[in-house]
């Protein structure tokens, strides 16, 4: 199928609060990046269940990274660009064909970071996507609903997706503004 276009639907960078904070990060308003960590946590696969499409490689294309972790991965890429090196460790807890948990490490010229994703963590009935970036001036946290920058002196700048007019917001408590913006 070489003539078919492939499109990924990862909306996190399209959320207006995430987009604004990434613009400000790239413009240097938050200072130089020192390190980061991303999380994708979900309680989806809690036992062996071979009939689930997510755990069948021929249907899903992969495990937790391909089917859940890509949301945070898309924020990392949008905010920080292409890394020099990437490494990964995966773990199968309940699935036999795909990974249930994965840790990805990223090396950039001046900093390093990591992403942890698992769909086999108890206590997360709704997927939690979060990227935390430490800079020389403070800490930036990006989620599906807010972007928060806490300066080293304690001053806090919070941007919520509801602060932006995007028309109809499908899910105002989650990633609805990303859908509307897209």
NORMO-V63054 format. One record per residue. N is the residue number from 1. RES is the residue in one letter. SS is DSSP state (h for helix, s for strand, l for the rest). D_CENTER is the distance of its C-alpha to the mean C-alpha in whole Angstrom. Layout:
n=N res=RES ss=SS d_center=D_CENTER
n=N res=RES ss=SS d_center=D_CENTER
//
This chain:
n=1 res=X ss=l d_center=29
n=2 res=X ss=l d_center=29
n=3 res=X ss=l d_center=29
n=4 res=X ss=l d_center=27
n=5 res=X ss=l d_center=23
n=6 res=X ss=l d_center=20
n=7 res=X ss=l d_center=17
n=8 res=X ss=l d_center=14
n=9 res=X ss=l d_center=13
n=10 res=X ss=l d_center=9
n=11 res=X ss=l d_center=10
n=12 res=X ss=h d_center=7
n=13 res=X ss=h d_center=9
n=14 res=X ss=h d_center=12
n=15 res=X ss=l d_center=12
n=16 res=X ss=h d_center=15
n=17 res=X ss=h d_center=14
n=18 res=X ss=h d_center=11
n=19 res=X ss=h d_center=13
n=20 res=X ss=h d_center=16
n=21 res=X ss=h d_center=14
n=22 res=X ss=h d_center=13
n=23 res=X ss=h d_center=17
n=24 res=X ss=h d_center=18
n=25 res=X ss=h d_center=16
n=26 res=X ss=h d_center=18
n=27 res=X ss=l d_center=21
n=28 res=X ss=l d_center=21
n=29 res=X ss=l d_center=22
n=30 res=X ss=l d_center=20
n=31 res=X ss=l d_center=21
n=32 res=X ss=l d_center=20
n=33 res=X ss=s d_center=17
n=34 res=X ss=s d_center=18
n=35 res=X ss=s d_center=15
n=36 res=X ss=s d_center=12
n=37 res=X ss=s d_center=10
n=38 res=X ss=s d_center=6
n=39 res=X ss=s d_center=7
n=40 res=X ss=s d_center=6
n=41 res=X ss=s d_center=10
n=42 res=X ss=l d_center=12
n=43 res=X ss=s d_center=16
n=44 res=X ss=l d_center=17
n=45 res=X ss=l d_center=19
n=46 res=X ss=l d_center=21
n=47 res=X ss=l d_center=24
n=48 res=X ss=l d_center=26
n=49 res=X ss=l d_center=26
n=50 res=X ss=l d_center=27
n=51 res=X ss=l d_center=27
n=52 res=X ss=l d_center=23
n=53 res=X ss=h d_center=22
n=54 res=X ss=h d_center=19
n=55 res=X ss=h d_center=21
n=56 res=X ss=l d_center=23
n=57 res=X ss=h d_center=22
n=58 res=X ss=h d_center=24
n=59 res=X ss=h d_center=23
n=60 res=X ss=h d_center=19
n=61 res=X ss=l d_center=19
n=62 res=X ss=l d_center=17
n=63 res=X ss=l d_center=15
n=64 res=X ss=h d_center=12
n=65 res=X ss=h d_center=10
n=66 res=X ss=h d_center=12
n=67 res=X ss=h d_center=12
n=68 res=X ss=h d_center=9
n=69 res=X ss=h d_center=6
n=70 res=X ss=h d_center=6
n=71 res=X ss=h d_center=4
n=72 res=X ss=h d_center=1
n=73 res=X ss=h d_center=5
n=74 res=X ss=h d_center=6
n=75 res=X ss=h d_center=5
n=76 res=X ss=h d_center=7
n=77 res=X ss=h d_center=9
n=78 res=X ss=h d_center=10
n=79 res=X ss=h d_center=11
n=80 res=X ss=h d_center=12
n=81 res=X ss=l d_center=14
n=82 res=X ss=l d_center=15
n=83 res=X ss=l d_center=16
n=84 res=X ss=l d_center=19
n=85 res=X ss=s d_center=19
n=86 res=X ss=s d_center=16
n=87 res=X ss=s d_center=17
n=88 res=X ss=s d_center=16
n=89 res=X ss=s d_center=17
n=90 res=X ss=s d_center=17
n=91 res=X ss=s d_center=19
n=92 res=X ss=l d_center=21
n=93 res=X ss=l d_center=22
n=94 res=X ss=l d_center=23
n=95 res=X ss=l d_center=22
n=96 res=X ss=l d_center=25
n=97 res=X ss=l d_center=23
n=98 res=X ss=l d_center=20
n=99 res=X ss=l d_center=17
n=100 res=X ss=l d_center=16
n=101 res=X ss=s d_center=14
n=102 res=X ss=s d_center=13
n=103 res=X ss=s d_center=13
n=104 res=X ss=s d_center=12
n=105 res=X ss=s d_center=14
n=106 res=X ss=s d_center=14
n=107 res=X ss=s d_center=17
n=108 res=X ss=l d_center=18
n=109 res=X ss=l d_center=21
n=110 res=X ss=l d_center=21
n=111 res=X ss=l d_center=18
n=112 res=X ss=s d_center=16
n=113 res=X ss=s d_center=13
n=114 res=X ss=s d_center=11
n=115 res=X ss=s d_center=8
n=116 res=X ss=s d_center=10
n=117 res=X ss=s d_center=9
n=118 res=X ss=s d_center=12
n=119 res=X ss=l d_center=13
n=120 res=X ss=s d_center=17
n=121 res=X ss=l d_center=16
n=122 res=X ss=l d_center=19
n=123 res=X ss=l d_center=18
n=124 res=X ss=l d_center=15
n=125 res=X ss=l d_center=17
n=126 res=X ss=l d_center=14
n=127 res=X ss=l d_center=10
n=128 res=X ss=s d_center=9
n=129 res=X ss=s d_center=5
n=130 res=X ss=s d_center=6
n=131 res=X ss=s d_center=6
n=132 res=X ss=s d_center=10
n=133 res=X ss=s d_center=12
n=134 res=X ss=s d_center=16
n=135 res=X ss=s d_center=18
n=136 res=X ss=l d_center=22
n=137 res=X ss=l d_center=22
n=138 res=X ss=s d_center=20
n=139 res=X ss=s d_center=16
n=140 res=X ss=s d_center=14
n=141 res=X ss=s d_center=11
n=142 res=X ss=s d_center=8
n=143 res=X ss=s d_center=8
n=144 res=X ss=l d_center=9
n=145 res=X ss=l d_center=12
n=146 res=X ss=s d_center=13
n=147 res=X ss=s d_center=13
n=148 res=X ss=s d_center=15
n=149 res=X ss=s d_center=17
n=150 res=X ss=s d_center=19
n=151 res=X ss=s d_center=22
n=152 res=X ss=l d_center=24
n=153 res=X ss=l d_center=27
n=154 res=X ss=l d_center=25
n=155 res=X ss=l d_center=25
n=156 res=X ss=s d_center=22
n=157 res=X ss=s d_center=20
n=158 res=X ss=s d_center=18
n=159 res=X ss=s d_center=17
n=160 res=X ss=s d_center=17
n=161 res=X ss=h d_center=16
n=162 res=X ss=h d_center=20
n=163 res=X ss=h d_center=21
n=164 res=X ss=l d_center=21
n=165 res=X ss=l d_center=23
n=166 res=X ss=l d_center=21
n=167 res=X ss=l d_center=24
n=168 res=X ss=l d_center=23
n=169 res=X ss=l d_center=20
n=170 res=X ss=l d_center=19
n=171 res=X ss=l d_center=17
n=172 res=X ss=l d_center=18
n=173 res=X ss=l d_center=17
n=174 res=X ss=l d_center=13
n=175 res=X ss=l d_center=12
n=176 res=X ss=h d_center=15
n=177 res=X ss=h d_center=16
n=178 res=X ss=h d_center=13
n=179 res=X ss=h d_center=15
n=180 res=X ss=h d_center=18
n=181 res=X ss=h d_center=17
n=182 res=X ss=l d_center=17
//
